[in-house]
Amino acid sequence: MKIIGITGGIGSGKSVACKVFRQLGIPVYDADLEAKKLYETVPELAARIRKEFSEDVFDKKGKVDRQKLSEIIFNDSNALKKLNKIVHPYVLKNFEEWVLKQTEVPYVIKEAAILFESGADAGCDHIITVTAPAELRMQRILQRDKRSKSEVELIMQKQWSEEEKIKHSDFVITNDEKQMLIPQVLEIHAQLLAEKK
């Protein structure tokens, strides 16, 4: 089974591209979403987070307070590395189990904001980076999330630059609202199907 990684900076439009792949019948694993679910469903993972980050990152119900955890990791690069080191093996195991359930499809997609930063790119046959100008990405996030401009800038700084991601990618989708997104996805899909033969 071919594994295609898809990544892009915050606000680039990874999820929009993934919707198109889903419509083409390609299963998409959203690593960020699944990681959040694992916080809730794997007691061992929660225990490790508690041990490394203290009781402060848990709410009154004993669940991981992702907002508090985000504040810590975005202000401390070592904390971010520590969290990735804890969470990544659980996400990887969950992903591998998910892949086994996907049958009769030419390939699957793993969507992850920090695909390169977490080292998850190593398990992919090809990488797609979705890119968009920084100002447009900022505009999208401010409209979508309850974040301040400075928070978004901080997140952008923590992620690999678009240039760096593109350098390590096999395909690039430009989501700048000038070039049409769907034809770009269709072209990549056609290339991946042709490769399978």
PyMOL commands that set and color helices and strands:
alter all, ss='L'
color gray80, all
select helices_A, chain A and resi 14-23+31-41+43-53+55-57+66-74+77-101+120-123+134-144+149-158+162-167+181-196
alter helices_A, ss='H'
color red, helices_A
select strands_A, chain A and resi 2-7+28-30+107-111+126-131+171-174
alter strands_A, ss='S'
color yellow, strands_A
deselect
rebuild
show_as cartoon
